[in-house]
Amino acid sequence: MGPAPDAPGSFARGIFAKILARPYLLLVLAAMFWGGNVTAGKLAVGHVDPGFLVIARWAGALLILLPLSWPHVRRDWPAIRPALPLLFLFGALGFTGFNLLLYHSVRFTSAVNASMEQALIPVLVLLANFLVFAVRPGILQIAGLVLTVLGVVWVATNGEPARVLALNINVGDLMVLLACVFYTAYSLALRFKPSINWLSFLAVTATSALLTALLFQAIIGGGLLHVFTLVPGITLKGWLIILYVMIFPSILAQLFYARGVEIVGPNRASIFINLLPVFGTILSVIIIGERFETYHAIAAILVVCGIAMAEFGARKT
């Protein structure tokens, strides 16, 4: 991996450089890697503990990131230091809190459900922007929001929305919805991110994510020493899953998305985030062999139409 994307001419030569010159390919790959995170979490059940998976993910990512990011961290330190509490919050909410809930949730619900329910994130961001920052949505955005919420409710209740009134929703689906709230808070806070290199940002927030994961393990995960007792139970499949989440959603997806934003701008790039539940669903069906039920199809239509309306409405305002 070459230097940071704020120096376009310094990217690695060869095939990797050619990939990095194709923004739409990069943005699609980023969404696919993030979508694969749900599938990886489901595959990890019985092969690696969810808490250990998060700890290993960010510990491994840091080992790769630190040599690459250190020059940028040193250069950006004057801007990083006063923003450390906020950067810690980014890692705690968006990286550790979100993934801990996600990896635990798929022990109780399907990866298809968990994937599709993440479509709630852009809806929550839109709603929170209105409530917190008074960013008024248009009519199409509101209509899209309603359709997307209906789609997520349809998935979470297995096509029986009346179960919401009886509070009869799978605990795994509830954990995914809470994870979406965490990521929404992370997304809103990003508007206050200091102006630093993306590698500096990723290194500091990954450090925060690791510290938060260790803190969680120490307080409610059985203690730090318990981590070592989990290692013998990790299968070869478990280690391969750790390697995937360490490299693809943690580093490459971040790099590809940052580069895509640099080329086409944040507004056009943000549309591709909506592919995350699509890829998560497809990968869960193909790799895990989960069934795509009728209620999933109905929910997918509602979610896709809702997101499309919201995105179109956002670009009209």
N, C-alpha and C positions, 0 to 999 in steps of 0.2 A: 504494500500500500504506500502510495507516494505522499507528498506533503499535503497540507490542508487545501480545501477547494477555494481559498481566497487567493490562490496563485495558479490560475488556469494553465499557464504554460509549463508548470513544473510537475504535472501529473506523470505517473509512471508511463514508460513507453510501451509499445506493443499492443496486444489485444486489450489489456485493461484500459489503456488510454483511449482506444476506440470506443469501448463501452461507455467510458466516462464522458464521451462527446455526444452521446445519444440520450437526451434528457427523458424522453418518454419511456424508453426501455428501462432507464434507471428508476423512474418512479413506479413503474409496474413491478420491477424486481423488489423494490423496497416494500411495497404493499404485500407481495407474495411472501417475503421473508417474515414480515410481521404476522401475516395470516398463518404461516406455518408454526408460529409460536404456540397457538392453541393446540394444534395437532401434536406438537412435541410434548406439551403438557399432558395430553391424554395418553400418549404412548408411554410416558414416564411412569404411569400408575403401576405399582408393583415392581418397578425397576430402580427407582430412585425417589427418595423422600422429597416432597415439594419444597420444604424449607432448605434442604441441602442443595436442591437444584438451583434455587435463587442465589444462595451463597456462592456456589461453585461458578454460576454464570457470571457474576460480577467480579469475582476474584480472578477468574481466567481472562475476562475481558480487560481487566486492569493490567494484567501482565503483558498483554499485547499493546494496549493503548499507551502506557506510561512512556516507553521509549520514543514513541511517535509524537506524543503530546507535550513532553517535558519542555522543549524550547518555547512552545507557544504559551504554556502555563507560566513560565518565568517571565516572558514578555508581557503577559496579560495580568500578572499578579496585582499590580496597583488597582485594577478594576475588579479583580476577583475577590480580594480580601474584604472590602466592605460589604460585598454581596454574598458572603459565605452562608449566612443563615437562610437566605432565599434559595441559593443553590442546593443547600442541604435538603430543603423542602422539596425541590424538584426531584431529587433522587429518592427521597423517602416516599413520596406520593406516586410519581409517574413510573418509577422503575421498580422499587421493592413492593410497596403496598399493592399496586395494580397486579404485579405478577404473582405475588403470594396468594392473593385471592383467586386469581385465574387458575393457577396450578392446583390449588385445593379444590376449586369448584368442579373440575372435570372428574373428580372422584365420585361425584354425585349426579352429574348431568352429562349429556353428550357433548362432544366437541362441536357438532353442528349447531346445537343450541347456543353454546358459548360463543361461537363465531358470529352467528347472526345477531345475538343480543348486543354485540359491540357496535352495531349500527346506531345504538342509542347515544354514543359519544358525541357525534356532531350535533345531534338534536339538543343534548344537554348544554353543549358549548353555546349554541345559539340562544337558548333560554337564559343561561347564566349571564351572557353578555347583555341581554336586555335588563335583567334584574339588577345586576351589579354595576354595569357601565352605561346603562340607558341607551344601548344600541338597539334602535327600534327595528324589528323584523317587518318585512312586507307581507302582503296577503298570501302570496305563493309560499313564502317561507313558513308561515304559520300553518298553512294547509299541509305542507310537506312534513312539518313537525308532528302534526296530528296523525298522519298516515304512518310515519315511522314508529311512533309510540304504539299505535295499534298493532303494527307488525311485530314489535318486540314483545308486547303483551301476549300476542297470539302464540309466539314461540315459547315464552316462559310458562304458559299454561297448557301447553300441548294442544292448542286449538280449542280450549275451553275457557274463554275469558271470564266466565262467571266465577271461576275459582278464585279470582282476585278478591271478590266480595267475601269469600269464606277464608281468605288468607291462606289458601291451600296451594302454595307454590313451592316447587322443589328447592331445597336449601342451596343446591349448587347454582341454580339460576339466580337466586337472590344474591349469592356471592359475586356472580358476574356483574349484576346490576350495581352492586356496591363498588366493584372494581371500576366500572364506568364512571361513577361519581368521583372516585379518586383521580382518574385520568382527566376528567373535566376540570377539576381544581388545578391540576398540573398545567393543562392547556391554557386556562385563564391566567395563571401566574406567569406564563411565558412572556406576556407583554411587558413584564418588568425585568426580563433577562438582561444582564449587562452586555454591552457590545464587546464580545470577546470571540476569538476564533472558535469554530465548532469543535475542534479537538480539545481545546481547553475546557469548554463547556462539558463535553462528554466525559473527560477524565475526572473532573471534579464531581459531577453528578453520579458517575459510576462509583467513585469512592464513597460518596454519601449513601448510595444504594447498598454497598457492601456493609458499611457500618450499621445501617438500619436493619439489614437482614441479620447481622450478628446480634444486635440488640434484641430483636424479636426472638431469636433462638435462645438468648440468655434468659429472657423474662418468661416467655410462655411456650417455648419450643423444647423444653427439657434441659436447658443449660448448654453452655458452650462445649463442655466435655462430651456431651451426648452426640455431637457432630461426628466425632471420631468413631463412635460405635456404629454409625450408619454406613461408613465406608465399605466394610466387608459385604454388606448386603446389596451393593450396587452391581448390577449385571453389566455385561459388555454393551447391551442395548442401552442401559442407563448412561454409561460413559459417552456413547455416541450422541445421545440426546443432549447431554451437557455440552458436548463440543459444538453441536448445532446452535443451541441458544446462546452460547458464548460468542460465536463468530457472526452468524447470519442476522438475527434480529437485533443483536446488541451493537454490532460494529458496522457490518456492510450495509444494512438497511439505513442506518444513520448517515453513513457516507453518501450513499446513493441519493437519499432524499435531500441532503444538504446540497449536493451538486446539482440535482434537478431544480431545486429552488433558485440556485444561483443563475441557472440558464434561463428558465422560463418565468421566474417570479413566484412568490408565495401563493397568490390567488389561483393561478392555473395549476400549480403543483398540489394544492390542498385537495383538489377534486379526487386525486388518486388514492387518498387515504380511505375513501369510501369503498375501495376495492378490497380492503382488509377482510371484512366479513365474507365477501364473495370467495376469495382465495381460501380462507379458513374453512369454509363449507366444502368447497371442491376437494381440498386436500384431505379433509376428514373422511369424505366418502371414498376417495380413491385409495388412500394409504391405509386408513384404519378399517375401512369397509362398513362404516356406519350407514344406516338407512336414511334416505331422504324421504320423509313422510309427506303426506298430503298437506298437513298443517304447516310444514316447512315451506312448501311451494306457495301457499297462500300468503304466509308471512313475508316471503321473499318478494312477492309482487308488491305488497304494501310498502316494504322497506325501500325497494329500488325506486318505486314511484315517488315516495316521500322524499328520499334523498335528492332525486332529480329535480323535483319541484323546488326544494329548499335551495339547491345550488343555483338553479336558474333564477330564482327570486333574488338571491344574494347578488347576482351579477347585473340585475336590473336596477338595484338600488344604488 
